[in-house]
Structure formats: structure tokens, C-alpha cells
Amino acid sequence: MAVSVKDSKRAPRTEGVAAYMRDVGQRARTAARAVAKASSGEKNSALFALARIIEDDSGAILEANRQDLRAAREQRLEEALQDRLELDPSRIAAMADGVRQVAALPDPVGEMFDLKMRPSGIQVGRMRMPLGVVGIIYESRPNVTADAAALCLKSGNACILRGGSEALQSNQAIAACIQRALRDAGLPADAVQVVGTTDREAVGQMLTMPQFVDVVIPRGGKGLVAFVSEHARVPVIKHLDGNCHVYIDAEADPEKAIAIAVNAKTQRYGTCNTMETLLVDAPIAQRVLPELGRIYSGHGVELRGCERTRKILPQARPAKAEDWDTEFLAPILAVKVVDGLDQAIEHIARHGSQHTDAIVTENYSKVRRFLREVDSASVMINASTRFADGYEYGLGAEIGISTDKFHARGPVGLEGLTSVKWIVLGDGHVR
């Protein structure tokens, strides 16, 4: 039986954080074996119950979130973090809808693929299996609690969730919904455990429990991700920052280019797939930059431009060297006029974070080059970088975005939370 939210808050005081986290890990490991063999119907039953309970308890979740927001404002938490922290009816509805989307997705567990007949007569292929126990460390966004629980459960994993202190009340309210849903579906409550202490030692313990935790996923600021990467003794799925680019080519449709550049920056500022640097090919700069400057000004976006940009947009501040490497997460945009595709690709390679980069052009050859040569987790053609998202990719709620090149890359959904094993099908075959 899982420790209740109230009890889990109390546990570290009486037995110490290290002992508490070991207990959490042991229970997660036991639950993982049960969840790994649960049927699709059992897992979906829990997910549909969770979506319904989130909607039914939206009032309690919103009240808990208001408490967190008041505390965040009193502590003068950064605006970007406050934006990620805040819940409203539409975000709660999206949270419940995301859980239902995950339930509607095909169950990856047990999928057999790449079966090939060998000359010996055996069939060799692979089967998708859960990772086991997934530890997730995140800041601000309370919706991650529901998203992570849904994805881990559907992919047959147990999970240990450790949210930030700034979202404590919100996470507890959502955790209560998850516990009810698991009980209703007859699944072990320990399959999803929300760490009940804000003591930072809990993070250190989770990172050093390979006997209980199979992979850790940090979701939060650069400092959190760097800390996890440095101290983890278990594999990590991560991205450090999202310094995303949009390149407007000389052969771009100006109307498309302007719409994409505006959306990529202003649709939401505090997300990792927001454009932070706009690159504009010199022949089209005079045509698109004045209109973009006018629109950005209306949105209150501060522009920081190179010398060539400032000749067209004198209101732009001079860009500093560090601006090209900065994930602003704010209404600030670096703008650079470049001489063609080669210079744009070189700039992205030097300053980008391998997260998401886009080109706007009508030239197919340039499209092919951009796709091949830009080494990012998501590369986009004539589309806003804001599409780099699990929902938009059809993954349901994403667990995070990875810029690493092994195991999972880009938005991590159900398949990213599974591994594969080789299987051999024979009929008395011997070698």
C-alpha cells in the first residue's frame, strides 16, 4: 500500500530521507513487476479513471495551485517559472485530455517487430519491453505529474515523481487523483509515487539508486538538468536547453515566413521550443524585417540584432556575443542577417542546442540540405518550432524532450519509455 500524501510528507522526519527514498525505491521495484504484466485494458481503465477524477476534482486542484502561485509571487519566482506553474480550467482540461490521448494510443509493450527468417530456419526479431522504474525530477509544471504518471503506466513502468517545492500543493492534489485511479483499476498504488518531501537530499538519493531506478528524466531549468547529469549513477534522458532557430531563406514565401517567425516567438515565451534566434537571408531581410519588427513591438518583444539588422530595425538593441547562445525564455529575440544557407547552418551548428530548428523556403534543394545537415532532435520545414511537442507529434502527453543521440531523441513518448530485447522463434532448431 502506498504511503498517502500526508504520510509521505511525514516519513522523512522520522526515518531520514535516505531510508525514506530506499523504501520508495523498493516499493517501486516491486510495483514495476506487476505493472509490466498488466493488460492494456487494466492500464487503460486506470487512465480513463484518472482523466475523469482530474476533471471532477478540478476545483481542489485549482485551489491548491492558487496556494502555490501566491507563494511563488511572494518569493518573486521568475515570470517564466510562474507561467509554467499556473493552472487554469483550460490547462486542467488539457491535462485530462492528454491522459485520455495516452489511453487511446496503442500499447507498445509486447510489440514484436523486425522479424526475419534466417538461413538456419529460425526467426529473429525484437520485442518492446518496459524500462522498469522511471524517476522523474521536475520544476514548476504540475501537469507533468499527470503526464508522467499516464505515460509511465501505459508503457508498463512504475515511476517515482519528485516535483519542485514551488508546486508542492498542486502536485499533492494531482497525486491524490492518481492514487484513487490506481485503486479503482486494481493496480498497485506504488506504481506511481510522488515524493512527499521537498528536501533536496531526496533528489541526490534518487540519482544514486541504480538498484531501484532504471532511468532518470529531469524536466526543468538548466541548473537542474546539469546537476542531474553530473551526479546521476543511472542513465539520464534529457535536454539542457532549447536555443531554437528559424531561418528565413531568400526563397521563402514572405507571408509564410512572417507568420511562422511571429508564432515561433510569441505563442508562448517560457517553453523550450520557442524560437530564441531569428536568422534572415540578406536578400529578403528588407522585405520581412520591418513588418516583423512592427509585430514584435506590438507583442512587447525586445529585439537584439547584429549591425545589419539594426540598419533595418534601428529600434533593436546591439546583440552581444552571448545573446546567440542564450535561451531567453522571455520576450527577447536575437536577430541576425546572414548570407545564405551555408552561413545559417554554420550559425546553428555553433550556437544551437540541437533541440529544434526550422527553415522557411520554397526551394526543395535547400530543404533537403537543411534536413540532412542540421543536427537537431527536430528539424522543421515551413513550420513553427512550437510544433516540437508530444501532443503535436501524436505521442500524447510527452515525458520530456531529449537532445541526446542514444535511446530516445526529440519528444519522448511511450516508445521512448521502452527498451527492446531480441527474440528467437524456432521449432526444435539446433546449431
Stockholm file with secondary structure:
# STOCKHOLM 1.0

chainA/1-431         MAVSVKDSKRAPRTEGVAAYMRDVGQRARTAARAVAKASSGEKNSALFALARIIEDDSGAILEANRQDLRAAREQRLEEALQDRLELDPSRIAAMADGVRQVAALPDPVGEMFDLKMRPSGIQVGRMRMPLGVVGIIYESRPNVTADAAALCLKSGNACILRGGSEALQSNQAIAACIQRALRDAGLPADAVQVVGTTDREAVGQMLTMPQFVDVVIPRGGKGLVAFVSEHARVPVIKHLDGNCHVYIDAEADPEKAIAIAVNAKTQRYGTCNTMETLLVDAPIAQRVLPELGRIYSGHGVELRGCERTRKILPQARPAKAEDWDTEFLAPILAVKVVDGLDQAIEHIARHGSQHTDAIVTENYSKVRRFLREVDSASVMINASTRFADGYEYGLGAEIGISTDKFHARGPVGLEGLTSVKWIVLGDGHVR
#=GR chainA/1-431 SS CCCCHHHHHHHHHHHCHHHHHHHHHHHHHHHHHHHHTCCHHHHHHHHHHHHHHHHHTHHHHHHHHHHHHHHHHHTTCCHHHHHHHCCCHHHHHHHHHHHHHHHHSCCCTTCEEEEEECTTSCEEEEEEEECSEEEEEECSCTHHHHHHHHHHHHTTCEEEEECCGGGHHHHHHHHHHHHHHHHHHTCCGGGEEECCCCCTHHHHHHHTCTTTCSEEEEESCHHHHHHHHHHCSSCBCCCCCCCEEEEECTTSCHHHHHHHHHHHHHSCSSSTTSEEEEEEEHHHHHHHHHHHHHHHHHTTCEEEECHHHHHHCTTSEECCGGGGGCCCCSSEEEEEEESHHHHHHHHHHHHCCSSEEEEECSCHHHHHHHHHHCCSSEEEESSCGGGCSTTTTTCSSCSEEECCSSSCCEEECTGGGEEEEEEEECSSCCC
#=GC SS_cons         CCCCHHHHHHHHHHHCHHHHHHHHHHHHHHHHHHHHTCCHHHHHHHHHHHHHHHHHTHHHHHHHHHHHHHHHHHTTCCHHHHHHHCCCHHHHHHHHHHHHHHHHSCCCTTCEEEEEECTTSCEEEEEEEECSEEEEEECSCTHHHHHHHHHHHHTTCEEEEECCGGGHHHHHHHHHHHHHHHHHHTCCGGGEEECCCCCTHHHHHHHTCTTTCSEEEEESCHHHHHHHHHHCSSCBCCCCCCCEEEEECTTSCHHHHHHHHHHHHHSCSSSTTSEEEEEEEHHHHHHHHHHHHHHHHHTTCEEEECHHHHHHCTTSEECCGGGGGCCCCSSEEEEEEESHHHHHHHHHHHHCCSSEEEEECSCHHHHHHHHHHCCSSEEEESSCGGGCSTTTTTCSSCSEEECCSSSCCEEECTGGGEEEEEEEECSSCCC
//
